[in-house]
């Protein structure tokens, strides 16, 4: 019972074949996951942000909020469509290349995924459709309710997905029985401390940094472009339409950024307790150190789990220990100590005789952790400078702020991607990490989760095909986002609710008119 993953009765394969299939399966899932997650944060945040814009219009009756709702709503539709398509592929990988993982954890892992499909996806698909096609058919109140229910569905979807992932990081509410993990309580799984205190708030606040920067960056670029033309109508549009969006995006980014710092701090403390190897690799600490410093950068042989000959650039004494324990002098575990502790507890080889390294790759974890933090600085800079530039009702013609707006837009996307890489790569070599404070017999090595019946050649072929298809989808996403962002806010967007049509004499906007249902096309 103490080594649950060794009790699985799986057919053994040649070591070379196993390594080939495992490495290819990891690459395939890594590529598809990072690509899919590139779209996810924007959908999570932009859905409620568009709902807030529409709420502003509903309450204030000011046309510029309706124009902004339709403008960013169209960009939301594009992003959601691509994210939906790319996410479906991952579901199939669980049953194909990672079938042994699915067999071991399916009773637990499948429950939140089913809830995501039945509840969250139902809300998303139904109410997004009502919102898109209901502009000239539903009342203002019902139409507003549709976008809010869609936004709630999107975030419910994120919650259930993160519940499944948090269980992999910190298994709870489960027992080991019949050679697999079986659920004791879905409420314990959904109430996972790592989920509620760390993963969910950290992911959501990060998503709102992405969405706030996206809104702020596009609006700032348009505001400055129109202001620089110096024609009265363009300057007025910059002031009345795009300036409010800049302020809105900046405020959202700042609030979300503060939440991101707090949730990240909570996440770090939980990881220090639950996955010490991840945090040791993130700081490239070799041996347990009292009052470990936080290192801004390190150079040298940062390969595998070796960290004895690094050149460290700018260290903050005691900061790593303080961030993890709130004690400047607390002992901080090193990768070598974590390896020794895990070897003593779990053994030094897996069931096919391969040596197991219990600490993740230093290069990936050290730099992904810092890129996750560092790239978010662009969003903070744009938010603060943008607010200062438009204070007291002003618009700006600053060319360098226009450039900063464009540079800032992709940075939180990349920061989220590096954060996800750190989260998943830092868990290695585990697919399901042992819970050191509870049911640590529920655990699974990554090498044990890959399918035993899918050869490496098939995994390689599917990986190449997925990568090519995703490359085409990436180009399509860029073309559509670029096209409709460059189109800007439409000058004529009328009230198209049934009440508004009646007041206007019964006219009904069509799909080809700026006041009709939303649509986009190549």
C-alpha positions in Angstrom: 0.0 0.0 0.0 2.9 2.4 0.7 4.0 2.3 -2.9 0.7 2.4 -4.7 2.0 3.1 -8.1 4.1 -0.1 -7.9 1.1 -2.3 -7.3 -0.5 -1.6 -10.7 -0.3 -4.7 -12.9 1.0 -3.2 -16.1 2.8 -5.1 -18.9 6.5 -4.2 -19.0 8.1 -2.8 -22.2 11.6 -2.4 -23.3 13.2 0.6 -21.6 14.0 2.4 -24.9 10.4 2.1 -26.2 9.1 3.3 -22.8 11.3 6.4 -22.8 10.5 7.2 -26.4 6.7 7.0 -25.9 6.9 8.8 -22.6 9.0 11.7 -23.9 6.8 12.1 -27.0 3.6 11.9 -25.0 4.9 14.6 -22.7 5.9 16.9 -25.6 2.5 16.4 -27.2 0.5 17.2 -24.1 2.8 20.1 -23.3 2.4 21.7 -26.7 -1.3 21.3 -26.8 -1.8 22.5 -23.2 0.3 25.6 -23.5 -1.3 26.5 -26.8 -4.8 26.0 -25.4 -4.0 27.9 -22.2 -2.8 30.9 -24.3 -6.5 31.6 -25.1 -8.0 30.7 -21.7 -7.0 33.7 -19.6 -8.4 36.2 -22.0 -11.8 34.3 -22.2 -12.0 34.0 -18.4 -11.5 37.7 -17.9 -12.9 39.3 -21.1 -16.3 37.7 -20.6 -17.0 39.5 -17.3 -15.3 42.6 -18.5 -17.7 42.8 -21.5 -20.6 42.1 -19.2 -19.5 45.0 -17.0 -19.3 47.3 -20.1 -22.8 46.3 -21.1 -24.0 46.8 -17.5 -22.5 50.4 -17.6 -24.5 51.0 -20.8 -27.7 49.5 -19.2 -27.3 51.8 -16.2 -26.0 55.0 -17.7 -27.5 54.8 -21.2 -24.2 56.2 -22.6 -23.6 55.1 -26.2 -19.8 54.7 -25.8 -20.3 51.7 -23.5 -22.5 50.0 -26.0 -19.9 50.6 -28.7 -17.2 49.2 -26.5 -19.4 46.2 -25.5 -19.8 45.3 -29.2 -16.2 46.0 -30.1 -14.6 43.8 -27.3 -17.5 41.4 -27.5 -16.5 40.5 -31.1 -12.9 40.0 -30.0 -14.2 37.8 -27.2 -16.1 35.6 -29.6 -13.0 35.1 -31.7 -10.9 34.1 -28.8 -13.5 31.8 -27.2 -14.0 30.0 -30.5 -10.3 29.2 -30.9 -9.9 28.2 -27.3 -12.9 25.9 -27.5 -11.5 24.0 -30.5 -8.1 23.6 -29.0 -9.3 22.4 -25.6 -11.2 19.4 -27.0 -8.0 17.7 -28.1 -6.8 17.4 -24.5 -9.8 15.3 -23.5 -8.9 12.7 -26.1 -5.3 12.6 -25.0 -6.3 11.4 -21.5 -7.9 8.3 -23.0 -5.2 7.6 -25.6 -1.6 8.6 -24.8 -2.3 8.8 -21.0 -4.7 5.9 -20.6 -2.9 4.4 -17.6 -3.2 7.7 -15.9 -6.9 7.8 -16.7 -7.3 4.3 -15.4 -5.6 5.1 -12.1 -7.3 8.5 -11.4 -10.5 8.4 -13.5 -12.9 7.9 -10.6 -11.6 11.2 -9.1 -10.3 13.2 -12.1 -13.4 12.5 -14.2 -15.9 14.0 -11.7 -14.9 17.7 -11.9 -14.4 17.3 -15.7 -17.9 15.9 -16.0 -19.3 18.8 -13.9 -17.4 21.2 -16.2 -19.0 19.7 -19.2 -22.5 19.4 -17.9 -22.9 22.7 -15.9 -20.3 25.2 -17.0 -20.2 24.3 -20.7 -23.9 24.3 -20.9 -24.0 27.8 -19.5 -21.3 29.0 -21.9 -22.7 27.6 -25.1 -26.4 28.4 -24.5 -26.1 31.9 -23.2 -23.3 33.0 -25.5 -25.6 32.0 -28.4 -28.4 34.0 -26.8 -26.2 37.0 -26.4 -24.8 36.9 -29.9 -28.1 36.5 -31.7 -30.3 38.2 -29.2 -29.4 41.9 -29.6 -32.5 42.7 -31.6 -34.7 39.9 -30.1 -34.3 40.0 -26.3 -35.1 42.8 -23.9 -32.2 44.8 -22.5 -32.5 43.1 -19.1 -32.6 39.5 -20.5 -29.8 40.2 -23.0 -27.6 41.6 -20.2 -28.5 38.5 -18.1 -27.3 36.3 -21.0 -23.8 37.8 -21.0 -23.5 37.5 -17.2 -24.5 33.9 -17.2 -22.0 33.2 -20.0 -19.3 34.9 -17.9 -20.3 32.9 -14.8 -20.2 29.7 -16.9 -16.7 30.5 -18.2 -15.4 31.0 -14.6 -17.2 27.9 -13.4 -15.5 26.0 -16.1 -12.1 27.3 -14.9 -13.0 26.3 -11.3 -13.8 22.7 -12.2 -10.7 22.3 -14.4 -8.5 23.7 -11.7 -10.2 21.4 -9.1 -9.0 18.4 -11.2 -5.5 19.9 -11.6 -5.3 20.8 -7.9 -6.1 17.3 -6.9 -3.2 16.1 -9.1 -1.0 18.6 -7.2 -2.4 17.8 -3.7 -4.7 14.7 -3.6 -7.5 14.8 -1.0 -10.9 13.1 -0.5 -9.6 9.9 -2.0 -8.7 6.3 -0.9 -6.5 3.7 -2.6 -8.6 0.7 -3.5 -8.6 -2.0 -6.2 -5.3 -0.7 -7.6 -6.6 2.8 -8.3 -7.6 6.0 -6.6 -11.3 6.1 -5.7 -13.2 9.1 -4.5 -14.5 9.4 -0.9 -16.0 12.9 -1.2 -16.5 15.2 -4.1 -16.9 18.1 -1.7 -13.5 17.4 -0.2 -12.0 17.4 -3.7 -13.8 20.7 -4.6 -12.8 22.1 -1.2 -9.1 21.4 -1.7 -7.1 24.0 0.2 -4.7 24.3 -2.8 -7.7 25.0 -5.1 -9.5 27.6 -2.9 -6.5 29.4 -1.5 -4.0 29.1 -4.3 -4.8 27.8 -7.8 -8.3 29.3 -8.5 -7.7 32.9 -7.1 -4.2 33.0 -8.7 -5.4 31.9 -12.1 -8.5 34.2 -12.1 -6.5 37.3 -11.0 -3.8 36.5 -13.6 -6.6 36.2 -16.2 -7.9 39.6 -15.3 -4.5 41.1 -15.7 -4.5 39.6 -19.2 -8.0 41.0 -19.9 -7.3 44.4 -18.4 -4.1 44.8 -20.3 -5.8 43.7 -23.5 -8.6 46.2 -23.2 -6.3 49.0 -22.0 -3.6 48.3 -24.7 -6.0 48.3 -27.6 -7.9 51.3 -26.3 -4.7 53.3 -25.6 -3.4 52.6 -29.1 -6.6 53.9 -30.7 -6.9 56.9 -28.4 -3.4 58.0 -29.2 -3.8 57.3 -32.9 -7.0 59.5 -33.1 -5.5 62.2 -30.8 -2.5 62.5 -33.1 -4.7 63.2 -36.1 -5.8 66.4 -34.3 -9.1 66.6 -36.1 -11.9 67.6 -33.8 -14.1 64.6 -34.4 -11.2 62.2 -33.9 -10.0 63.9 -30.7 -13.6 63.8 -29.4 -13.9 60.1 -30.2 -10.6 59.5 -28.4 -11.8 61.3 -25.4 -15.4 60.0 -25.2 -15.0 56.4 -26.4 -11.4 55.1 -26.0 -10.3 57.1 -22.9 -13.0 55.4 -20.7 -11.8 52.1 -21.9 -8.2 53.0 -21.0 -9.2 54.0 -17.5 -11.4 50.9 -17.1 -8.7 48.5 -18.3 -6.1 50.2 -16.1 -8.2 50.0 -13.0 -9.0 46.3 -13.7 -5.3 45.6 -14.2 -4.2 47.3 -11.0 -6.9 45.6 -8.8 -6.2 42.2 -10.4 -2.5 42.8 -10.0 -2.8 43.3 -6.3 -5.0 40.2 -6.1 -2.4 38.3 -8.1 0.4 39.3 -5.7 -1.7 38.1 -2.7 -2.8 34.8 -4.3 0.7 34.1 -5.6 2.0 34.6 -2.1 -0.5 32.1 -0.7 0.3 29.7 -3.5 4.0 29.9 -2.8 3.5 29.0 0.9 1.3 26.1 0.0 3.8 24.8 -2.6 6.6 25.1 -0.1 4.7 22.8 2.3 3.3 20.4 -0.3 5.9 20.3 -3.1 9.3 21.4 -1.6 11.2 20.1 -4.7 9.3 22.6 -6.9 10.2 25.6 -4.7 13.8 24.4 -4.3 14.2 24.2 -8.1 12.5 27.6 -8.5 15.2 29.2 -6.3 18.0 26.8 -7.4 19.0 26.1 -3.8 21.3 23.1 -3.6 21.3 22.3 0.1 19.0 23.2 2.9 19.8 26.8 3.8 18.7 28.9 6.8 17.5 32.3 5.6 17.7 31.5 1.9 18.0 34.5 -0.4 15.8 35.2 -3.4 18.0 35.3 -6.5 17.0 37.6 -9.4 19.1 35.7 -11.9 21.6 32.9 -12.0 23.9 31.6 -14.7 26.0 28.5 -15.0 25.4 24.7 -15.3 21.7 25.0 -14.6 21.1 21.5 -16.0 19.1 18.6 -14.4 19.4 19.0 -10.7 22.9 20.5 -10.5 23.4 23.9 -8.9 26.8 23.9 -7.2 28.6 26.2 -9.7 26.1 29.0 -10.4 26.9 32.6 -10.6 24.0 34.4 -8.9 23.1 38.0 -9.8 21.5 40.2 -7.2 20.3 38.3 -4.1 17.8 39.5 -1.5 19.0 38.0 1.8 16.4 35.8 3.5 13.7 36.7 1.1 13.0 33.1 -0.2 12.6 31.8 3.4 10.4 34.8 4.3 8.1 34.4 1.3 7.7 30.6 2.0 7.3 30.7 5.8 7.1 34.3 7.0 10.4 33.8 8.8 13.5 35.4 7.4 15.8 32.8 9.0 13.7 29.7 8.4 15.4 26.7 6.8 14.7 26.4 3.0 15.0 22.9 1.5 17.6 22.3 -1.2 17.2 20.1 -4.2 19.8 17.6 -3.0 18.0 17.3 0.4 14.6 16.8 -1.3 16.1 14.1 -3.5 17.5 12.3 -0.5 14.3 12.5 1.5 12.2 11.2 -1.4 14.6 8.4 -2.1 14.3 7.3 1.5 10.5 7.5 1.4 9.7 6.3 -2.2 12.8 4.4 -3.4 15.4 5.3 -5.9 14.1 3.3 -8.9 10.7 2.8 -10.5 9.2 -0.6 -11.2 11.1 -1.1 -14.4 14.5 -0.3 -12.8 14.9 3.3 -14.0 16.5 5.7 -11.5 14.0 8.4 -10.4 15.0 12.0 -9.9 12.6 13.6 -7.5 13.5 17.2 -8.2 12.4 18.9 -11.4 14.7 20.4 -14.0 16.4 23.5 -12.6 16.7 25.5 -15.8 13.0 25.3 -16.7 11.7 25.9 -13.2 14.1 28.7 -12.2 13.6 30.7 -15.4 9.9 30.0 -15.9 9.3 31.2 -12.4 11.1 34.5 -13.0 9.6 35.1 -16.5 6.1 34.5 -15.0 6.8 37.4 -12.5 8.9 39.6 -14.7 6.7 39.8 -17.8 3.8 41.1 -15.7 5.8 44.3 -15.1 4.7 45.5 -18.6 1.0 45.4 -17.5 1.8 47.3 -14.3 3.8 49.9 -16.2 1.1 50.5 -18.8 -1.7 50.7 -16.1 0.1 53.3 -14.0 1.5 55.4 -16.9 -1.8 55.2 -18.8 -3.8 56.4 -15.8 -1.4 59.3 -15.3 -1.5 60.2 -19.0 -5.4 60.5 -19.1 -6.0 62.1 -15.7 -8.4 65.0 -15.4 -10.2 64.1 -18.7 -7.1 64.4 -20.9 -6.0 62.4 -23.9 -2.4 62.0 -24.9 -0.5 61.9 -28.2 2.5 60.1 -26.7 4.2 58.0 -29.3 6.2 55.9 -26.8 3.0 55.2 -24.8 1.5 53.9 -28.0 4.4 51.6 -28.5 4.2 50.5 -24.8 0.6 49.6 -25.3 1.4 47.3 -28.2 4.3 45.7 -26.4 2.3 45.2 -23.2 -0.6 43.3 -24.7 1.2 39.9 -25.3 3.3 40.0 -22.1 0.7 38.8 -19.6 -0.2 36.0 -22.1 3.4 34.9 -22.0 3.6 35.3 -18.2 0.5 33.0 -17.8 2.1 30.4 -20.1 5.3 30.4 -18.2 3.4 30.2 -14.9 1.5 27.1 -16.2 4.8 25.6 -17.4 6.3 26.1 -13.9 3.2 24.6 -12.2 3.3 21.4 -14.3 7.0 20.9 -14.8 7.7 21.7 -11.2 5.5 18.7 -10.2 7.7 16.2 -12.0 8.5 13.4 -11.8 4.9 13.0 -10.4 1.7 13.0 -12.4 -0.1 12.8 -9.1 2.0 14.3 -6.3 2.0 12.5 -2.9 0.2 14.3 -0.2 2.9 14.6 2.6 0.3 15.6 5.2 -2.3 12.9 4.5 -2.9 10.2 1.9 0.5 10.0 0.4 -0.2 6.4 -0.9 -2.2 8.1 -3.6 0.6 9.0 -6.1 1.6 8.2 -9.6 4.9 8.7 -11.4 4.7 10.3 -14.9 6.4 7.3 -16.3 3.5 5.1 -15.1 0.7 7.2 -16.6 1.6 6.9 -20.3 -0.3 4.3 -22.4 1.3 0.9 -22.7 -0.4 0.2 -26.1 0.3 3.3 -28.1 3.7 3.2 -29.8 6.0 6.2 -30.0 5.5 6.4 -33.8 1.8 7.1 -33.5 2.3 9.6 -30.7 4.9 11.4 -32.9 2.6 11.4 -35.9 -0.3 12.8 -34.0 2.0 15.4 -32.3 3.2 16.7 -35.7 -0.4 16.8 -37.0 -1.7 18.7 -33.9 1.2 21.1 -34.1 0.6 21.9 -37.7 -3.2 22.3 -37.2 -2.6 24.5 -34.2 -0.2 26.6 -36.2 -2.9 27.2 -38.8 -5.4 28.1 -36.0 -2.9 30.5 -34.5 -2.6 32.3 -37.8 -6.4 32.4 -38.1 -6.7 33.8 -34.6 -4.1 36.5 -35.3 -5.7 37.5 -38.6 -9.1 37.8 -37.0 -8.0 39.6 -33.9 -5.7 41.9 -35.9 -8.5 42.7 -38.4 -11.2 43.5 -36.0 -9.0 45.3 -33.5 -7.8 47.5 -36.4 -11.4 48.1 -37.5 -11.9 49.8 -34.1 -15.2 50.8 -32.5 -18.0 51.4 -35.0 -19.2 55.0 -35.1 -22.9 54.0 -35.4 -24.2 51.5 -32.9 -27.8 52.0 -32.0 -30.0 50.6 -29.3 -31.3 47.3 -30.8 -33.4 45.9 -27.9 -37.1 45.5 -28.6 -37.8 48.6 -26.6 -35.2 50.6 -28.6 -36.7 49.4 -31.9 -40.1 50.4 -30.8 -38.9 53.9 -29.8 -37.2 54.2 -33.2 -40.2 53.3 -35.2 -39.8 49.5 -35.4 -36.6 49.3 -37.4 -34.7 46.0 -36.9 -31.0 45.9 -37.5 -29.7 43.0 -39.6 -26.5 41.0 -39.3 -24.8 43.2 -41.8 -25.6 46.4 -40.0 -23.5 47.8 -37.1 -26.5 47.5 -34.8 -27.4 43.9 -35.7 -26.2 40.6 -34.1 -22.5 40.2 -33.7 -20.6 38.3 -36.3 -17.1 37.8 -37.6 -15.6 36.2 -40.8 -12.4 35.7 -42.6 
